[in-house]
């Protein structure tokens, strides 16, 4: 065991110094055909890089690589060495290379592969024009492969590609995506869930399925919580999915450093369609809020360490016991549908003339849940401070003004324009001053209402 460990150390050192010259040239090269970092994709089992259309320029170049012994080879299909080269209709070329093949070596926590464009000069001698050291992390963060139901629920016409071709099933599933070997066009596609990636070149990639909520979220209502500029819109969208891709430094992304990690966070939210009637407001849309966090190492290479997706917790029960504090206040007046100011404790008892309006307000205290709605089922008045006194006069019955009153209570509607932080935590209504009388003698009773 000691001999094997020593041998590997020597091998690594030889490779490092053997490629030091080309690495230095690469760092200094400008305008290289390999300079776009988005052309490299790191998988769990292999790497893939793409040469864009027109990569050969005006001359005839040979795409070249070197094995672990320093020998140069033209890049071509070679299954024995774990290499696959394919062209696309737009003129680009995709190269898929296995980490266990002949042309990739491991060094300092990364898989490395040296590629270049080789041509000939006027004398017919071979000349290396462009070089690039491709680097992929050994410990690439892997997502769980989606369940079969998440994949089978996606109709073929709704599939959006999760990765470019060619790609293996293992690399596809490591991305958290679905794989169908029978589909030659889009074998690797997004499942019926949320799929998020942090890319090595510093970008968010977030795919959202409409079926991530029940009922399905309205995709047209989904947007980044803080980013509304031109580049902060979906790059791909159909009836079932939308995909966001944007730099870590854009679209309202927050940034913090914790230890040796750089953490980037962003949120997607969906607006809800609220219908407002004369007595209340309703919505039939799901609540959707998605928090995505990407962590990168700030020591050494800028390599993604993890991606975390946080969705809303399960909705609480529609009805559950718990403490509830309410406050009943009477306003001094109302202007343009809004209450102006309120009577204080020192103002009571308040003297009113019969039939004068009384502007009442009930609100929930010490609650910040925007989905909480106050509904007043029954409200009544008594001639004393005892709410259980047998002598009562109804003000609201089953949430509605008491129909047996000739001066019916009037409900005051609330809207977002009211200026209240949580309008649904309030109920306002206007009743008209009355006095209790004896049912037999019709004489007024003494006491406060």
C-alpha positions as CSV (number, residue, x, y, z in Angstrom):
1,X,0.0,0.0,0.0
2,X,2.8,2.4,0.8
3,X,4.5,1.7,-2.6
4,X,1.3,2.4,-4.5
5,X,0.7,5.7,-2.7
6,X,4.3,6.8,-3.3
7,X,4.0,5.9,-7.0
8,X,0.9,8.0,-7.5
9,X,2.5,11.0,-5.9
10,X,5.4,10.8,-8.3
11,X,3.1,10.4,-11.2
12,X,1.1,13.4,-10.3
13,X,4.3,15.5,-9.9
14,X,5.6,14.5,-13.3
15,X,2.3,15.4,-15.0
16,X,2.1,18.8,-13.3
17,X,5.6,19.9,-14.4
18,X,5.2,18.3,-17.8
19,X,2.1,20.5,-18.6
20,X,3.3,23.6,-16.8
21,X,4.4,25.2,-20.1
22,X,1.1,24.8,-22.0
23,X,-0.9,25.9,-18.9
24,X,1.1,29.2,-18.8
25,X,0.4,29.8,-22.5
26,X,-3.3,29.2,-21.9
27,X,-3.6,31.7,-19.1
28,X,-2.0,34.3,-21.3
29,X,-4.1,33.5,-24.4
30,X,-6.8,36.0,-25.4
31,X,-9.7,35.5,-27.7
32,X,-9.4,31.7,-27.7
33,X,-12.1,29.6,-29.2
34,X,-12.0,27.8,-25.9
35,X,-12.5,31.0,-23.8
36,X,-16.2,30.7,-23.1
37,X,-16.6,28.8,-19.8
38,X,-20.2,27.9,-20.6
39,X,-19.0,25.5,-23.4
40,X,-17.7,23.1,-20.7
41,X,-20.2,20.8,-18.8
42,X,-18.9,18.7,-15.9
43,X,-20.8,15.4,-15.2
44,X,-20.4,12.7,-12.6
45,X,-18.8,10.3,-15.0
46,X,-17.6,12.4,-17.9
47,X,-17.0,15.9,-19.1
48,X,-18.4,17.5,-22.3
49,X,-17.2,20.5,-24.1
50,X,-18.6,22.2,-27.2
51,X,-16.9,24.0,-30.0
52,X,-19.2,26.7,-31.4
53,X,-20.0,27.0,-35.1
54,X,-17.1,28.4,-37.1
55,X,-14.6,27.1,-34.6
56,X,-12.1,26.2,-37.3
57,X,-11.9,29.8,-38.6
58,X,-10.4,30.3,-42.0
59,X,-7.8,27.6,-41.7
60,X,-7.9,23.9,-41.4
61,X,-7.2,22.9,-37.8
62,X,-7.0,19.5,-36.1
63,X,-8.6,19.2,-32.7
64,X,-5.8,17.6,-30.6
65,X,-5.4,16.2,-27.1
66,X,-2.7,14.6,-25.0
67,X,-2.7,11.4,-23.1
68,X,-1.3,11.0,-19.6
69,X,2.1,10.2,-21.0
70,X,2.3,13.4,-23.1
71,X,1.6,11.9,-26.5
72,X,-0.6,14.0,-28.9
73,X,-3.6,12.5,-30.6
74,X,-6.2,13.9,-33.0
75,X,-9.6,14.0,-31.2
76,X,-11.8,11.4,-32.8
77,X,-14.3,8.7,-31.8
78,X,-12.4,6.2,-29.7
79,X,-14.6,4.0,-27.4
80,X,-11.6,2.2,-26.0
81,X,-10.3,5.5,-24.6
82,X,-13.8,6.7,-23.5
83,X,-14.0,9.5,-26.2
84,X,-17.0,10.4,-28.4
85,X,-17.0,13.2,-31.0
86,X,-20.2,14.3,-32.8
87,X,-21.3,17.2,-35.0
88,X,-24.6,19.1,-34.8
89,X,-26.7,20.7,-37.5
90,X,-25.6,24.2,-36.6
91,X,-22.0,23.4,-37.2
92,X,-20.8,23.0,-33.6
93,X,-18.9,20.0,-32.4
94,X,-19.5,18.2,-29.1
95,X,-16.8,16.1,-27.4
96,X,-17.7,13.7,-24.6
97,X,-14.8,12.3,-22.6
98,X,-14.9,9.7,-19.8
99,X,-13.0,10.5,-16.6
100,X,-11.6,7.0,-16.7
101,X,-10.4,7.3,-20.3
102,X,-6.9,7.8,-21.8
103,X,-7.0,11.6,-21.9
104,X,-8.1,12.7,-18.5
105,X,-5.9,12.7,-15.4
106,X,-6.7,13.6,-11.8
107,X,-4.7,16.3,-10.0
108,X,-5.4,18.3,-6.8
109,X,-9.1,17.5,-6.5
110,X,-9.8,18.1,-10.2
111,X,-10.1,16.1,-13.5
112,X,-7.8,17.7,-16.1
113,X,-7.7,17.4,-19.9
114,X,-5.6,19.4,-22.2
115,X,-7.0,20.2,-25.7
116,X,-5.7,22.3,-28.5
117,X,-6.1,23.3,-32.2
118,X,-3.1,22.2,-34.3
119,X,-2.3,23.4,-37.8
120,X,0.6,23.7,-40.2
121,X,2.8,26.7,-41.0
122,X,4.1,27.7,-44.4
123,X,7.0,25.2,-44.2
124,X,4.6,22.4,-43.5
125,X,5.6,22.1,-39.8
126,X,2.9,21.4,-37.2
127,X,2.1,24.4,-35.1
128,X,-0.1,24.6,-32.0
129,X,-2.4,27.6,-32.3
130,X,-4.8,27.4,-29.3
131,X,-4.7,25.4,-26.1
132,X,-7.0,25.0,-23.2
133,X,-6.8,23.0,-19.9
134,X,-10.3,21.7,-19.1
135,X,-11.0,21.4,-15.4
136,X,-13.8,19.6,-13.6
137,X,-14.1,18.9,-9.9
138,X,-13.7,15.3,-8.6
139,X,-16.3,15.8,-5.9
140,X,-19.1,17.2,-8.1
141,X,-22.3,17.9,-6.0
142,X,-24.9,15.4,-7.2
143,X,-28.6,15.7,-7.1
144,X,-30.9,12.7,-6.4
145,X,-32.3,11.1,-9.5
146,X,-36.0,11.9,-9.8
147,X,-38.6,9.2,-9.1
148,X,-40.1,7.4,-12.0
149,X,-43.5,9.1,-11.4
150,X,-41.8,12.5,-11.7
151,X,-40.4,11.5,-15.1
152,X,-43.4,9.6,-16.5
153,X,-45.8,12.4,-15.7
154,X,-44.1,14.7,-18.3
155,X,-45.7,14.4,-21.7
156,X,-43.3,14.0,-24.6
157,X,-44.4,17.3,-26.2
158,X,-43.7,19.1,-22.9
159,X,-40.2,17.9,-22.4
160,X,-37.4,20.5,-22.2
161,X,-33.8,19.3,-22.5
162,X,-31.8,19.4,-19.3
163,X,-28.4,18.9,-21.0
164,X,-27.0,19.0,-24.5
165,X,-26.2,15.8,-26.4
166,X,-24.4,13.5,-26.1
167,X,-24.9,12.7,-22.4
168,X,-24.9,9.4,-20.4
169,X,-27.8,8.3,-18.2
170,X,-25.6,8.6,-15.1
171,X,-24.6,12.2,-15.9
172,X,-28.2,13.1,-16.7
173,X,-29.5,11.7,-13.4
174,X,-26.7,13.4,-11.4
175,X,-28.2,16.7,-12.6
176,X,-31.5,15.7,-11.1
177,X,-33.1,15.1,-14.5
178,X,-35.0,12.3,-16.2
179,X,-33.5,10.0,-18.8
180,X,-35.3,8.2,-21.6
181,X,-33.0,6.2,-23.9
182,X,-35.9,5.8,-26.4
183,X,-36.0,9.5,-27.0
184,X,-33.2,10.4,-29.4
185,X,-33.9,14.1,-29.5
186,X,-34.4,14.9,-25.8
187,X,-33.3,11.8,-23.8
188,X,-32.3,14.0,-20.8
189,X,-35.2,16.2,-19.7
190,X,-36.6,18.1,-16.7
191,X,-38.9,16.2,-14.4
192,X,-42.2,17.3,-12.9
193,X,-40.5,19.2,-10.0
194,X,-38.0,22.0,-9.4
195,X,-34.5,21.3,-10.8
196,X,-31.7,23.8,-9.9
197,X,-28.0,23.8,-10.7
198,X,-25.0,26.0,-9.8
199,X,-22.7,26.0,-12.8
200,X,-18.9,26.1,-12.6
201,X,-18.9,29.4,-14.6
202,X,-21.0,31.1,-11.9
203,X,-24.7,30.9,-13.0
204,X,-28.0,29.9,-11.6
205,X,-30.0,27.4,-13.7
206,X,-33.6,26.8,-12.3
207,X,-36.3,24.8,-14.0
208,X,-39.9,24.9,-12.6
209,X,-42.7,22.6,-13.5
210,X,-46.3,23.9,-13.4
211,X,-47.2,20.7,-11.4
212,X,-44.8,21.5,-8.5
213,X,-47.9,22.8,-6.6
214,X,-51.5,21.6,-6.3
215,X,-53.4,23.1,-8.0
216,X,-50.8,23.8,-10.7
217,X,-48.9,27.1,-10.4
218,X,-49.7,29.6,-13.2
219,X,-46.3,29.9,-14.9
220,X,-47.1,33.4,-16.3
221,X,-47.2,34.6,-12.7
222,X,-43.8,33.3,-11.7
223,X,-41.0,35.8,-11.4
224,X,-37.8,36.5,-9.6
225,X,-38.6,38.2,-6.3
226,X,-36.1,41.1,-6.7
227,X,-34.8,40.9,-10.3
228,X,-36.9,42.6,-13.0
229,X,-34.3,43.7,-15.5
230,X,-34.1,42.4,-19.1
231,X,-31.9,39.4,-18.4
232,X,-34.1,38.2,-15.5
233,X,-36.8,36.5,-17.5
234,X,-37.2,32.8,-18.4
235,X,-34.8,31.7,-21.2
236,X,-37.1,28.8,-22.2
237,X,-40.8,28.3,-21.6
238,X,-43.6,26.1,-22.7
239,X,-47.0,25.1,-21.3
240,X,-45.5,22.9,-18.6
241,X,-42.1,24.4,-17.7
242,X,-40.1,27.5,-17.5
243,X,-36.3,27.8,-17.1
244,X,-34.3,30.7,-15.6
245,X,-30.6,31.1,-16.3
246,X,-28.7,34.1,-15.0
247,X,-25.3,35.1,-13.5
248,X,-24.8,34.9,-9.7
249,X,-24.2,38.7,-9.7
250,X,-27.5,39.6,-11.3
251,X,-31.3,39.6,-10.7
252,X,-31.3,40.5,-7.0
253,X,-29.0,37.7,-5.9
254,X,-27.8,38.1,-2.3
255,X,-24.2,37.2,-1.4
256,X,-22.4,36.4,1.8
257,X,-19.2,34.7,2.8
258,X,-19.3,32.0,5.5
259,X,-15.9,30.4,6.4
260,X,-14.4,29.3,3.1
261,X,-17.7,29.3,1.2
262,X,-19.3,32.0,-0.9
263,X,-23.1,31.7,-0.7
264,X,-25.4,33.1,-3.3
265,X,-29.2,33.1,-2.8
266,X,-32.3,34.1,-4.8
267,X,-36.0,33.5,-4.8
268,X,-38.8,32.8,-7.2
269,X,-42.3,33.8,-6.3
270,X,-45.7,33.6,-8.0
271,X,-48.4,36.2,-7.8
272,X,-51.9,35.1,-7.0
273,X,-55.1,36.2,-8.8
274,X,-57.4,37.6,-6.1
275,X,-61.0,38.2,-6.9
276,X,-62.7,40.8,-4.7
277,X,-66.4,40.8,-4.1
278,X,-68.7,43.1,-2.0
279,X,-68.2,41.0,1.1
280,X,-64.7,39.6,0.7
281,X,-61.9,38.4,-1.5
282,X,-60.9,34.9,-2.6
283,X,-58.2,33.2,-4.6
284,X,-57.9,29.8,-6.2
285,X,-54.2,30.0,-6.9
286,X,-51.5,28.1,-5.1
287,X,-48.9,29.8,-2.9
288,X,-45.5,29.4,-4.5
289,X,-42.2,30.6,-3.1
290,X,-38.9,29.0,-4.1
291,X,-35.6,29.8,-2.4
292,X,-32.4,28.6,-4.1
293,X,-28.9,28.7,-2.5
294,X,-25.6,28.0,-4.3
295,X,-22.4,27.5,-2.3
296,X,-18.9,27.8,-3.9
297,X,-15.5,27.2,-2.5
298,X,-13.4,30.4,-2.3
299,X,-10.1,28.5,-1.7
300,X,-8.6,27.2,-4.9
301,X,-10.8,26.8,-7.9
302,X,-14.3,28.4,-8.0
303,X,-16.1,25.1,-7.9
304,X,-19.8,24.6,-6.9
305,X,-20.0,22.7,-3.6
306,X,-23.8,22.4,-3.3
307,X,-27.1,23.6,-4.4
308,X,-30.1,23.7,-2.0
309,X,-33.7,24.3,-2.9
310,X,-36.2,25.4,-0.2
311,X,-39.9,25.3,-1.0
312,X,-42.7,26.4,1.3
313,X,-43.5,24.1,4.2
314,X,-46.8,22.1,4.0
315,X,-49.9,24.3,4.5
316,X,-51.2,24.3,8.1
317,X,-54.5,22.7,8.8
318,X,-57.5,24.8,7.8
319,X,-58.7,24.7,11.4
320,X,-56.6,24.1,14.5
321,X,-56.8,25.2,18.1
322,X,-54.6,28.0,19.4
323,X,-54.6,31.4,21.2
324,X,-56.2,34.3,19.4
325,X,-56.2,37.9,20.6
326,X,-58.7,40.3,19.1
327,X,-59.2,44.1,19.6
328,X,-62.5,46.0,19.2
329,X,-62.2,49.7,18.6
330,X,-64.6,52.5,17.6
331,X,-63.5,55.1,15.2
332,X,-64.2,58.8,15.5
333,X,-65.3,59.0,11.8
334,X,-64.8,57.7,8.3
335,X,-63.5,59.5,5.2
336,X,-63.3,58.0,1.7
337,X,-64.0,54.5,3.1
338,X,-61.1,54.7,5.6
339,X,-61.3,55.2,9.4
340,X,-59.6,58.4,10.5
341,X,-58.9,58.1,14.3
342,X,-60.2,56.1,17.2
343,X,-61.6,56.7,20.7
344,X,-59.2,56.1,23.5
345,X,-60.0,54.4,26.8
346,X,-60.4,57.7,28.5
347,X,-63.1,58.8,26.1
348,X,-65.6,56.1,27.3
349,X,-68.5,56.1,27.8
350,X,-69.2,57.7,24.5
351,X,-72.6,59.5,24.2
352,X,-74.4,59.1,20.9
353,X,-77.7,60.3,19.6
354,X,-80.1,57.6,18.4
355,X,-79.4,56.5,14.8
356,X,-75.9,58.0,14.9
357,X,-73.4,55.8,13.0
358,X,-70.9,53.9,15.1
359,X,-67.8,52.9,13.2
360,X,-66.6,49.6,14.7
361,X,-63.4,47.7,13.9
362,X,-62.2,44.3,15.0
363,X,-58.6,43.2,14.3
364,X,-56.4,40.2,15.0
365,X,-53.4,41.0,17.3
366,X,-49.9,39.5,17.3
367,X,-50.2,37.6,14.0
368,X,-48.2,38.2,10.8
369,X,-49.5,35.4,8.6
370,X,-50.7,37.1,5.4
371,X,-53.0,34.1,4.6
372,X,-54.9,34.5,7.9
373,X,-58.4,35.9,7.4
374,X,-60.7,37.2,10.1
375,X,-64.3,36.2,9.7
376,X,-66.9,37.5,12.2
377,X,-69.7,35.0,12.5
378,X,-71.8,36.6,15.3
379,X,-71.7,40.0,16.9
380,X,-74.2,41.3,19.4
381,X,-74.9,44.0,21.9
382,X,-76.0,43.8,25.6
383,X,-77.1,46.4,28.1
384,X,-74.2,45.6,30.4
385,X,-70.5,44.6,30.2
386,X,-71.5,40.9,30.4
387,X,-71.4,39.5,26.9
388,X,-73.4,36.4,28.1
389,X,-76.4,38.4,29.4
390,X,-79.6,36.9,28.1
391,X,-80.9,40.3,26.8
392,X,-79.1,40.8,23.5
393,X,-79.5,42.5,20.1
394,X,-77.8,40.9,17.1
395,X,-75.5,43.0,14.9
396,X,-74.1,40.3,12.7
397,X,-75.5,36.8,12.1
398,X,-73.5,34.2,10.3
399,X,-71.2,36.9,9.1
400,X,-74.0,39.1,7.6
401,X,-76.0,42.1,8.8
402,X,-79.0,41.1,11.0
403,X,-81.9,41.0,8.6
404,X,-84.5,41.8,11.3
405,X,-83.1,45.3,11.9
406,X,-84.7,48.3,10.2
407,X,-81.3,50.0,10.3
408,X,-79.1,47.2,9.1
409,X,-75.4,47.0,9.9
410,X,-73.2,48.1,7.0
411,X,-70.0,46.1,6.2
412,X,-67.0,48.3,5.3
413,X,-64.9,46.6,2.6
414,X,-61.1,46.6,2.9
415,X,-58.6,46.5,0.1
416,X,-54.8,46.6,-0.4
417,X,-55.3,50.4,-1.0
418,X,-56.3,50.8,2.7
419,X,-52.7,51.1,3.7
420,X,-53.0,48.3,6.3
421,X,-50.2,45.8,6.4
422,X,-52.6,42.8,6.6
423,X,-56.0,43.9,5.4
424,X,-57.4,40.3,5.9
425,X,-56.7,40.6,9.6
426,X,-59.4,43.3,9.9
427,X,-63.2,43.5,9.8
428,X,-65.0,46.9,9.8
429,X,-68.7,47.6,10.0
430,X,-71.0,50.5,10.8
431,X,-74.0,50.1,13.0
432,X,-76.5,52.8,14.2
433,X,-77.1,53.8,17.8
434,X,-80.1,52.2,19.5
435,X,-81.3,51.7,23.1
436,X,-82.7,48.6,24.8
437,X,-86.3,48.8,25.9
438,X,-88.5,46.5,28.1
439,X,-90.3,44.0,25.8
440,X,-93.5,44.4,27.7
441,X,-93.6,48.1,28.8
442,X,-91.6,49.4,25.9
443,X,-89.8,51.6,28.4
444,X,-86.1,52.3,27.9
445,X,-83.7,50.3,30.1
446,X,-80.9,52.0,32.0
447,X,-77.3,51.0,31.5
448,X,-74.6,51.1,28.9
449,X,-74.7,49.2,25.6
